[in-house]
């Protein structure tokens, strides 16, 4: 169960009288296509750009980030909150017209980019955050389809984000069966013939069909005594 701050609990308790303004924040760290270096772009569901303090997803410490508004972030699908180890997916809708979302898709390689999603509450009177919040979802981009509209149509940019921690548990490590990788560990040659035996067809639980055919044929035995007398015409 996730713990909430006292300030957030008090704001929720008084929400009927004072009101609350929910906002979603998305922070994407991707590789710059020009420099090859990782850079980050933040967007949120508000009208203006703002420097917002949140808790970072990697270390849990407060960090102030720039989040672009102006309609760059259109929507965030419902965040799955489950207790099992199934891979959860969140869809993030971005505007094709906003400069921040255009820059994110065009100038950055978002494949497997790291994503942090925060959900915050704003006090409608002061316009300030109720409390500094931890991310509600950590993931990586698993797809970023861009739909270009026809004349008079509507386009869209969608980031499909899968849960980072759970997806890592399902990945296989190819170095486990790599001879070159194992050889670096004190000359380990366990996988020396792995490339050869991978094509072997080894029967399991039943006899080999080729051996069965051989076994069905009667075997011929030679008798040295009879062979000796056959040489004299017997």
N, C-alpha and C positions, 0 to 999 in steps of 0.2 A: 504494500500500500504506500502510495506516495504522500509524503508530508507536505503540508502547505504552511506558508509563513503566517504569523499572527495578523499581519496587516491585511493579507489576502482574505483570511477568515473573517475579519471584522468587516471588510468591504462587502463580502458576499452576504453577511448577515444583515447589513443595512441597505442592500441593493434595492429593496422595494421602495424605500423612501428617497434615497439619493441617486440611484441609477448607476449603471456601469456601461462602459463602452469596450467591447471585446475587439481585439486586433490580432492578426496572425503575422508572424515574422518568419521569413525564409532567408537563410544565409548559405550561399553556395560557394565552395572553394574548388576551383577548376584550374586547368593548365592554360596559360596564355598561349595562343597559337603562335605569336610572333617571338616571344622570348623563351617559351618552354618552362617558365616558372609558375608555381601555383599562386593564384591570386583569388581574392574573394569579392563577391558582389552580394549585397543584401537588398531585399525588397520587402515591403510590408503593405498591408491593406489600409492605407490612409492616403490623404491627398498630398501632403507635403513631405519632403525629405526631413529626416530627423536622426540625431545621434541618440541611440537608445542603449542603456546599460542592461545587460543580461548576464546570465551565468553561462560560461563557455561549456561546450559539450565534451571537450577533451580533458579539462582539468577542474571544472566546476567552480572556477574563480570568476569574479565580476569582470566584465570587459565591455567597453563602450564601442559600439559599431555604428557605421552610417547605413541607414536603411532608406532606400529610394521609394517614394510614394508616387502620386500622380497616376494611379491606375496600373502600375507595372504588375502588381500581383492581383490577379482576378479572383482566384478562389483556391482553397486547399480542401481536399476531400477529408472525410471523417478519419480521424486518427484511430487505428485499431488499438484497443487496449485489451490484450489477452495475456494469459498466463502460460500458454504452451510455447513450443519452439517452432511453430510454423512461421514461414517468412511472410511478413505483412508488407503491403504495398500502399503507398500514398501518392495521389495524383495532384500535381501542382499546376494550375492554369496561369499562364503568363500572357500579357498583352503583346500583340505583334507591332503595336505602334509606339509603345513606351521605349524611350532610349535605353533604360537600364536593362530591360529584358532583351532588346535587340543586341546590345553589346554582349550580354551573357551568352547568347546563342551563336552569334557571328564571330566574336573575337576570342572566345574561349572554347576549349575542347571539354565538353561537359560529360564525356563518357567516364563513368565510375567516379564522378565528382562527389565530394563529401557535402552532405546537406544537414543543416540543423534547422529544426522548426520549433519556434517558440509561440506560445499563446499567452498574451498578456491582457490585463484589464487596465483601463484608463479611467481616472476619476473625471466625470463630466464637468465638474466645477473648476478644478484646478488644471485639468488637461495633462496631469502627470501620471506616471505609472503608479499603480497601487503598490506593487512590490517588484523586486528584481526576481525573475523567474528562471528556473532551469528549463532546458529544452524538453519538449514533450515527445520528440521523435528525432532519432539520429539515423541517417541512412546514406545511401549512395545512389547515384542516378543509374537506372537500368534501361532507360530509353528516353529520347527527347524528340518525339515527332513534331515536325512543323508543317501545319496544313496551310498552304497558300490558297486563298480564296479566288474564285472567278469574279468577274465584274458584278458588283452588287451583292456578293456573298460575304461570309464572315470567316476569317481565318483564326487560327489558334496555335499556341505553343504549349505543349504539355510535358512536364517532367514527371516521369514515373520513377519513384524513389522506393527502394526496398530497404527493409531494416538492416542496418549495418552489422550488428553483432550476430544476429541469427543467420544471415547469409554467409558469414565467415565460417560458421560451424559446418555448413554443407559443402564447402569447397574441398577438393582433393588436392593433395600435394604431389605434383609429378616427380619431385626430386626423390621421393621414397623409392622409386624403381629406376632411377637414372644411374647408370654405371659410372658416368663421368662425375656425378655429384658424390656418389658413395666412395669413389676412389680417393677423394680428397681427405677422407677420414682415415688416416694412417694406412693408406693402401688397401682399403677394403674392396675386395673383388667379388662380392656376393652377386652383383648383377652383371657379371662378365658375359654370360650366355643368355641373358634375358631376351635379347633381340632374336635369338635363334629358337628358343623353346616356346616363344609366344604363339608360333604357328603349329605346334604339335597338337595332334588330336589324341588325347588320352582317354580311353573309355573308363567310365566310372560307374560301378554298380552292375556291369554286365560285361560279357566277354566280347572281345573285338571280333567283328564280322569276318575279317580276313583270317584270323586264327581259327574261327569256327569252320570255315571252308576247308582249311588245311587239316583240321582234326577229323573231318568227315570222311576223308579219303583213307582206304585201308593201307596200312604200312606193309612193305615187303621186307622180309628178313632173309639174309643169306646164310647158308649152312656150309661151312668150309669142308666137311667130310663129303657131302654130296657133290660139291664142286670138284673135288679131287677125282671121284670115280667117273664123273661126266667126261673127264679128259681122256678116259680109256674107251669111250663109246658106250658106256652103260646108260 
